Amino acid sequence: MVENAGTDRLRNRLEIDLVEAHAVGPEVVTVGPEAGRSALSLARRGYSVTALDDSQAMLDEVGSLARGAAHIDLRLGDIRCLPVGDETYQSLVSLQSLAHVSDWLEILPEWARVVRPGGRLLFDAACLDSSPITSADLVAEADRLALAVADVVPYGAFLGEGNCKVLAPIEGKNWWRRLLSWLATDGRLLDLALFLEQELLGRMPRVASGRCMVVLERRHDPQRNQAWLDTQDDLNALLAGETTLDALEPLLRMSTAEFKSRLNGQVRESLRNFRLFDGLLQALTVSGSRIDIASFLEADVMARCDDWYRCRELDRDTAAQARDWAAAPGVAESLRLRGVSLGDTLEYFLVEDLLTRYHGLFSGARS
C-alpha cells in the first residue's frame, strides 16, 4: 500500500486507475488480501467504503494509513462468506484475491450476492484463455448469475513476472529487469509505461497480457455477453494479420495522429524511455509479431530504432568472433596457464578492439 519498489509503482497506478474508472457508488466494499489499496483510494474520493479481510493485522494497517485522511469501515471476515447482507453495496472490488482461492466459480456467487442490481463487481485475474478462467467460462458463469460483462481490460505488460507473452524473449534479461526497476523512481519512464499500458495494451483483446481487470454488472444481459465474446474473437482475428496503427484506430481513445505524436514525444524524452520502447521492439521482432512498427513511429525515431538494431547485430557478430577466436584450435591451447583458460578474460577487450579498429565505431578514448 505504501512501498513502490521494483514495478509496484506501475502496478498500483494501473490497478487503482482501473478501480477508480469502473467502480460505482456511493457504497463500496473492498475484499481480500489487498483490500486496503483500493479502499484508501476510493474513500479519499468520497465513497463510503467497507474494507473486509481475514487478517486483523492488515486491517490495522489500513486503519493506520487512513487516519486523518479518510474514514473506512474495517471488518474481519472470510472473503468466501462475506459478513454482510444481500444487496448491500453498489460495488465490490477485490485485488489479488483469486490467486488465493482454488476455484473462482465458488467465490463469484458470494460476491454477486452483496451487490445491488445495476452495481458492479471488479476483480483482477490471470489473463483469460491462458488461465483457469477462460472467456467462454466467464460468459457462461455471468449468464448463470445474471451478470453482464461490462469490460475486461488487459494490463501488466511491463510488470515483469511473465505477464506478457510478447515480452517473454527479454523478460529474463538482466538489462530488462534493471530498466523496469527504474519505474519506481523515474517519472518519465513511468509515464511512458502507463501510456503504452492504458492507451494501447488496455485496448487490446484478452490475449494481449497475462493479467486483466474484469468488470461485471449486476444485470441479466446474455446478448451483451455474447456480443463481448464475439468482439474479442474479431479483435484476435484483426491482430492475426499484419497490423498497422490505422487499423487499430477503432480501439483507441484518440485519433491515430494524436496517439503517434504522444508516443513519439515520450519515446524521445530520455534514454531510458527509448530503451524501454526499443526493448519492446526487440521482443516483437523475436516473437515474429506482424505489427507494422513503422506505422507507429515518426521518421527520426524510426531511424534511431534502425540504428540501434544494426548496432545490436554488429555487437552480437563481433562478440561471436571474439569467442570463436579464443576457442580456435592451436589458440585455445596457447592461452592456457596451469590448466586455466585465459581466453575468456580477453573477449571483452577483443570486442572493443574489433569495433574500434576494424569497424571504426569508437575512437578508443575513455571518458
Secondary structure as UniProt FT lines:
FT   TURN            6..7
FT   HELIX           8..22
FT   STRAND          27..31
FT   TURN            33..34
FT   HELIX           35..44
FT   TURN            45..46
FT   STRAND          48..53
FT   HELIX           56..66
FT   TURN            67..69
FT   STRAND          72..76
FT   TURN            79..80
FT   TURN            86..87
FT   STRAND          89..94
FT   HELIX           98..100
FT   HELIX           104..113
FT   STRAND          115..126
FT   TURN            128..129
FT   HELIX           135..144
FT   TURN            145..146
FT   STRAND          148..155
FT   HELIX           157..159
FT   TURN            161..162
FT   TURN            166..167
FT   HELIX           168..171
FT   HELIX           174..181
FT   HELIX           182..184
FT   HELIX           187..199
FT   HELIX           201..203
FT   HELIX           206..208
FT   STRAND          211..217
FT   HELIX           222..240
FT   HELIX           246..251
FT   HELIX           256..268
FT   HELIX           271..287
FT   HELIX           293..296
FT   HELIX           299..327
FT   TURN            329..330
FT   HELIX           331..334
FT   STRAND          336..337
FT   TURN            338..339
FT   STRAND          340..341
FT   HELIX           343..353
FT   HELIX           354..358
//
